[in-house]
Amino acid sequence: MDAPFDVDVYPTYLHIKHPPGLVISPESSRANWKSIGDLCREHGCSKVLVEATRPVRDLDTMSAFESGRMLAENTSGLTVAICFRDYEFDDLSTFFKTVAQNRGVKVEFFSNVHDALVWLGEDAGENAAGGH
């Protein structure tokens, strides 16, 4: 599968690593959530850590709603930790999260990988993803 991100597969979760310059747009959200959902089904994972540094959001309220809906449509029943460093989560972020949660996805935002892994119930020690 050709995806615009790197994927580390662990026994119980996927670690999605976006390269620098991620722009969160309606198009990228749709493609990314579809790819992530496909990867979860392929690897039998029910938890996902999505990581990026300083992403740029290009979403209005309706496209944030659509992004949350697309997340839920593609990853229903999963647990998704979104770890964006150097990013300010705001009311639009909360709205996106609420839309996804109302459709069956457990989702939370983090600014560091350690806290995200703890929330996912994964080992956050030195050998875990991002623990170096």
C-alpha positions in Angstrom: 0.0 0.0 0.0 1.4 3.4 -1.0 0.7 5.8 1.9 1.9 9.3 2.5 3.3 8.3 5.9 5.5 5.7 7.5 4.0 2.8 9.4 5.5 0.8 12.3 3.5 -2.4 13.0 3.5 -3.6 16.7 1.7 -6.6 18.0 -1.3 -4.6 19.3 -1.1 -1.2 17.6 0.0 0.7 14.5 2.3 3.7 14.8 1.6 6.1 11.9 4.4 8.7 11.4 3.7 11.6 9.1 6.7 13.4 7.5 7.3 17.1 8.1 4.9 19.4 6.3 1.7 17.5 6.9 -1.3 19.6 5.8 -4.6 18.5 7.3 -7.1 19.2 4.5 -10.4 17.5 3.5 -8.6 15.5 0.8 -5.7 14.4 3.0 -8.0 13.5 5.9 -10.2 11.3 3.7 -7.2 9.5 2.1 -5.3 9.2 5.4 -8.2 7.8 7.4 -9.0 5.3 4.6 -5.4 4.1 4.5 -5.2 3.8 8.3 -8.5 1.9 8.4 -7.2 -0.5 5.7 -3.9 -1.0 7.5 -5.7 -1.8 10.8 -7.8 -4.4 9.1 -4.8 -5.9 7.3 -2.8 -6.2 10.5 -5.6 -7.0 12.9 -4.9 -3.9 15.1 -7.5 -2.1 17.2 -5.2 0.8 18.4 -3.5 3.5 16.4 -0.9 6.1 17.3 -0.9 8.9 14.7 2.2 11.2 15.0 3.2 14.4 13.3 5.1 17.6 14.1 3.7 21.0 13.5 0.9 20.0 11.1 -1.0 22.8 9.3 -4.8 22.5 9.4 -6.8 23.6 6.4 -10.2 22.7 7.7 -13.4 24.7 8.4 -16.2 23.5 10.7 -17.9 21.4 8.0 -14.7 19.8 6.8 -13.7 19.1 10.4 -17.1 17.3 10.8 -16.5 15.4 7.6 -13.0 14.4 8.8 -14.4 13.1 12.1 -17.0 11.2 10.2 -14.4 9.7 7.8 -12.3 8.7 10.8 -15.3 6.8 12.3 -16.4 5.3 9.0 -12.9 3.9 8.4 -11.8 3.0 11.9 -15.1 2.3 13.8 -14.5 0.6 17.1 -10.8 1.5 17.2 -8.8 3.5 19.7 -6.9 6.4 18.1 -4.2 8.5 19.9 -3.3 11.6 17.8 0.0 13.0 18.9 0.8 16.4 17.2 3.9 18.2 18.6 4.0 22.0 18.3 0.3 22.1 17.5 -2.4 24.0 19.4 -5.5 21.9 19.9 -8.6 24.1 19.9 -12.4 24.1 19.6 -12.3 22.7 16.1 -10.1 19.9 17.3 -12.6 19.1 20.1 -15.5 19.2 17.5 -13.6 16.7 15.3 -13.0 14.4 18.3 -16.7 14.6 19.4 -17.9 13.7 15.9 -15.6 10.7 15.8 -16.5 9.6 19.4 -20.2 9.9 18.7 -19.7 7.4 15.9 -17.8 4.8 17.9 -14.1 5.8 17.8 -12.3 6.4 21.0 -9.9 9.3 20.2 -7.7 11.6 22.2 -5.1 14.3 21.4 -1.6 14.4 22.9 1.5 16.6 22.5 4.0 13.7 23.3 4.3 10.1 22.3 4.8 8.8 25.9 1.4 10.1 27.1 -0.3 8.8 23.9 1.2 5.3 24.5 0.1 5.3 28.1 -3.4 6.2 27.1 -3.4 3.5 24.5 -2.4 1.0 27.2 1.0 0.3 25.6 4.5 0.1 27.0 5.8 3.6 27.0 9.3 2.6 28.2 12.5 3.2 26.3 11.9 0.3 23.9 8.5 1.6 22.8 7.8 3.8 19.8 9.2 7.2 20.2 10.9 6.3 23.4 14.4 7.0 22.2 
